[in-house]
Amino acid sequence: MVIKEKNIDNNEINKFNQLASRWWDPEGDFKPLHDINPLRIDYINKYKNLNEQKILDIGCGGGILSEAMALKGGIVTGIDMAESALNVAKIHQIESKTDVDYKLTTVENLAAHEEGTYDIVTCLEMIEHVPSPKEVIESCSKLLKPGGSAFFSTINRNPKAFIYAILGAEHILKLLPIGTHEYAKFVKPSELEYWARNASLDLKDSTGLIYNPFTKNYSLEKNLDVNYLMFFKKKITQ
Ligand code: SAH
């Protein structure tokens, strides 16, 4: 039997393990994720009420999104391959009194065991850190019930995204540690939509997540040039 190579970039996982202690510092290395969290939670909850839904959060890190979805009434499982980040997530929820089920596993592994069991999968700011985003998307679709909802967010790949997301965010404004992102791994909206469509996921909406360096605020706008979020529904019949 051929065992499929895991869809993991160990350098990426090490990077997130090393940053583990910083996850819950709202002014620290993950400040952008804290700042965009209310916007993305509102976006997700607008398209799919999270209450009592069985949700899988893929690449959950320290649990910033997982906890917020649990606080909206979701029954959340969070998975990640950075063990130190998961340990931080587990400790933090004692404070926040949430009940997320955190697991050290890959989406591919879970898809082999829990096909068709989730109402919602979220995979935010994760696919630009894996060797094959296409495989992650296929596994996300497999894990969903027919008619289930999938939310992905990532960074577009074009010169403007390079200037904003790498030069601007990492080197000039220092919003993120240098080396957080690699340009070649960014994903164009057309690529994400194509992989999703081939995995029985229909695009329902997309929105840009825009940072204004002058007001230091984020907003959701139609422009997908840099950061963007996409909402899909899994086909009922395949
Ligand atoms: N989704 C969270 C965290 C994004 S940071 C949020 O938006 O708030 C990216 C996360 O993806 C990190 O925690 C990293 O460890 C995780 N990750 C990267 N490659 C992964 C893989 N192959 N499987 C699971 N998690 C992965």
Residues whose N, C-alpha, C, O or C-beta is under 5 A from the ligand:
A	BS01	SAH	N7 I8 I13 F16 L33 I58 G59 C60 G61 I64 L65 I79 D80 M81 A82 A85 T105 T106 L124 E125 M126 H129 V130
